[in-house]
């Protein structure tokens, strides 16, 4: 989990009070490499249910044209929800002693989202590949649908992991923030509506049309892979408060120490960022 620890300082500052100044981004660059996309996704911990050998709990998929259909495992965005699912399984009365014993050994294992992305990239086209079914936080799904419906969109369900981005206005770029320890600004994309509301509240007075755009993690990844905009280098995916608390429990090294409460807050700064692909519904 070193990749998560590395983001400890950045995420801690993003979670601080936000106050603002102005910077712009213009220089074009090439689209991000697969490794660069992975590194951005590594800032987000996700949670697998694994057995005593550390292997993900999975179910087989139907065979297709005589070939094995691979298997699928759940990827939880909430450690607590993954733990709740294990408890549900353990409370089921199972007649098979082996199955009962196996369920007892289940545990929640955290991995960086970038590891899931890397696994999917490396197993493309393989019939027996392991697929990942994401389990978004129900509260965030409801929040995303509420925002989309309030914007006039007809939405009955949201099938992916929602991402919340703060914009200066519906036709303007995203609000970046500037860390006191860095000369460059970053563009935060939040996995929690509550965190996005915190940034929105800081800029709403100066930018009355500022709002929260709902996209999904698939659209974010596709944008990182396909677009050549320089601002994408500054994008940081911000995990939920629950996951940030988990990151704080990871062993710290001198170079990756958690931020002090006395550090100065991050600052919003307008830029020319463009929105990622819209969510699939």
URLINWO-V461632 format. One record per residue. PHI is phi in whole degrees, -180 to 180 (999 if undefined). D_CENTER is the distance of its C-alpha to the mean C-alpha in whole Angstrom. Layout:
<<PHI	D_CENTER> <PHI	D_CENTER>>
This chain:
<<999	15> <-58	17> <-64	14> <-74	12> <-61	15> <-58	16> <-90	13> <-54	15> <-66	17> <-59	15> <-67	12> <-64	16> <-71	17> <-62	14> <-76	15> <-79	19> <-64	21> <-115	20> <-130	24> <-121	24> <-139	26> <-118	26> <-146	25> <-125	25> <-125	24> <-133	26> <-65	26> <-77	25> <-140	24> <-74	23> <-59	20> <-68	17> <-76	18> <-59	17> <-66	17> <-66	15> <-63	12> <-58	12> <-63	12> <-68	9> <-70	7> <-64	9> <-73	8> <-110	5> <-80	8> <-124	8> <-129	12> <-106	15> <-97	18> <-123	21> <-91	24> <-65	27> <-90	26> <83	23> <-89	22> <-64	20> <-70	22> <-140	22> <-127	24> <-72	26> <-98	26> <-60	29> <-69	32> <-127	32> <53	35> <79	36> <-104	33> <-59	31> <-90	28> <75	25> <-150	23> <-134	20> <-131	18> <-82	15> <-120	12> <-91	11> <-88	8> <-125	11> <-63	13> <-64	16> <-69	16> <-65	16> <-66	19> <-65	20> <-66	20> <-61	22> <-62	25> <-61	25> <-63	26> <-71	29> <-86	30> <-75	31> <-77	35> <-108	35> <-76	39> <-79	38> <-59	38> <-64	36> <-67	33> <-61	33> <-68	33> <-64	30> <-63	28> <-62	29> <-88	28> <-65	24> <-146	21> <-97	18> <-119	16> <-89	13> <-138	12> <-67	10> <-57	7> <-62	10> <-68	12> <-64	12> <-58	12> <-63	15> <-64	16> <-65	16> <-65	17> <-76	20> <-106	21> <-55	22> <83	25> <-85	26> <-66	27> <-101	26> <-68	23> <-91	20> <-99	18> <-123	15> <-101	14> <-75	11> <-115	12> <-65	10> <-72	11> <-57	15> <-62	15> <-74	12> <-62	13> <-62	17> <-62	15> <-64	14> <-66	17> <-61	19> <-65	18> <-65	19> <-67	22> <-66	23> <-84	23> <99	25> <-84	23> <-88	25> <-127	22> <-105	22> <-158	19> <-129	16> <-93	15> <-118	11> <-88	8> <-72	8> <-129	7> <-115	10> <-123	12> <-92	15> <-113	18> <-67	22> <-170	23> <-55	22> <-106	24> <-117	23> <-79	20> <-78	17> <-81	18> <-89	17> <-127	18> <-116	20> <-83	20> <-64	24> <-91	24> <-136	23> <-89	25> <-111	22> <-90	19> <-122	16> <-111	14> <-82	11> <-117	8> <-95	7> <-89	5> <-131	9> <-62	12> <-61	14> <-66	13> <-65	13> <-63	17> <-61	17> <-71	17> <-58	19> <-62	22> <-78	22> <-107	23> <-60	25> <-62	28> <-84	28> <-127	26> <-59	28> <-89	26> <-57	22> <-148	20> <-112	16> <-95	15> <-102	13> <-125	11> <-131	9> <-65	7> <-65	10> <-66	12> <-63	10> <-62	10> <-62	14> <-65	14> <-61	13> <-76	16> <-103	19> <-87	19> <-109	21> <-74	20> <-63	21> <-62	18> <-65	15> <-66	16> <-93	15> <-66	12> <-130	9> <-80	6> <-104	6> <-67	6> <-66	8> <-60	12> <-60	12> <-72	10> <-65	11> <-63	15> <-64	14> <-58	14> <-64	17> <-83	19> <-73	18> <-57	21> <-100	22> <-111	24> <-54	26> <-85	24> <-126	21> <-67	22> <-66	20> <-69	21> <-77	24> <-66	24> <-86	27> <-68	25> <-67	25> <-74	22> <-76	20> <-128	22> <-67	21> <-153	22> <-57	23> <-146	22> <-102	23> <-66	19> <-113	19> <-72	16> <-74	14> <-58	15> <-71	16> <-67	14> <-88	16> <-133	18>>
